[in-house]
Amino acid sequence: MNRLPYELFIALRYLRARRKQAFISLISIISGVGVAVGVTALLIVLALMTGLQAELRDRLVGAQAHIFVNKVGGFGPIGDEVAALRALPHVTGAAPTVLGYGLIRSADNEEFLSLKGIDPALERDVTNIATAMIKGRLDAVVHTPGEMPGLVLGKELAEKLGVTIDDSVEIITMDGPLTPFGVAPQTRAFKVVGIFSLGFYEYDSGFGYVHLPVALKMLDKTRPDYIELRLDDMFRASAVADDIPNRIGSAYVAEGWAQTNRSLFQALWLEKMAMSITIGLIVMVAALNIIASLILLVMEKTRDIAILKTMGSSSASIRRIFMLQGLIIGLAGTLSGAVLGSTLIFILDRFKLITIPLDVYQISHVPFRLEPLDFVVVVVVAVLICFVATIYPSRQASKLDPAQALRYQ
């Protein structure tokens, strides 16, 4: 004895192709395949963009501090300033820094350089530069009087210059003292004492780290530009930055990593939304195919519908039959696409199959990360679209007049 509700039983029977309905069943199969392809593509795109954002964020926050603090009128005694900021809630590290630009020249080449002055003992508490050293030591930037000052370079920049540990280079800055003939450039020789690789192209190809007093002199400054902060939770950066003026004075101005890099993450978010909407149209096209297949089936099954109504089936039961048929097609396509998409995402991420330009996206391959919420939203929306596609054909079937349908039978 069949235990299925009779509406579901009839819907399943209609999905089995007979010779006369083979064309309708083919359209149903194409509709299911279309839904599966759309769901697969949408999951892959969401995983790609989420993975890319997360990877860039993690590498960026590893290369930078969580919060940059400035002070109107300049910092006071730097030790006191660092101690005051280090004592704030959620702050785990604080380090002064100065930033500037220059030209670095080796025996083989010359390149533009972002020069960063640091206190190596404090810098290791706010960025990952100390653990990113592949040659030499960060502490070696500190030099004794009479020695050549030390310089730590990014891996890509060192390769461009053709230098390695213990090689000498020259750095030229345009921040020298003012003379009657204008600003006098400063030139100073440095010894390469370390090479780092943060995995972030912008830093690996254009940054050099020197001791803070040396950088202040090279850039003609008397005090650091910023004090960098590290937090126990990087997602608290905005809240902590907003609270700093309230805790230690309105002269302090703080900005979190998300604000500093707002344009980058907004661009990635817009890309994610645009690609999701574009690929989501595949599911809409598949839903239109479901509408077409159900309308054709209603036209083919006019006599069956009339007989069911004369046997006592209500309009609601007839409507449910065709809704269930469309939902079965949509569910089959959605589940197939979800399984296929999840499998492909695992393979693409596990084996790093898609490479991208390192100088554009800062990373060498596309990471894939499928968030549970994204997965649930895609599946629910795909099923919902398929359900909506069944409403019109099922209503038309339920309105069929048995007398008119059987008049010429």
Secondary structure, DSSP 8 states (H G I E B T S, - for coil): ---S-HHHHHHHHHHS--STTHHHHHHHHHHHHHHHHHHHHHHHHHHHHHHHHHHHHHHHHHHS-SEEEEETT--SSHHHHHHHHHTSTTEEEEEEEEEEEEEEE-SS-EEEEEEEEE-HHHHTTTSSTTTTEEEE-GGGG---TTS--EEEEEHHHHHHHT--TT-EEEEEES---EETTEE--EEEEEEEEEEE--S-HHHHTTEEEEEHHHHHHHTT-SS-SEEEEEESSGGGHHHHHHHHHHHH-TTEEEEEHHHHTHHHHHHHHHHHHHHHHHHHHHHHHHHHHHHHHHHHHHHHTHHHHHHHHHTT--HHHHHHHHHHHHHHHHHHHHHHHHHHHHHHHHHHHHTT--B--HHHHSSSB------HHHHHHHHHHHHHHHHHHHHHHHHHHHT--HHHHHTT-
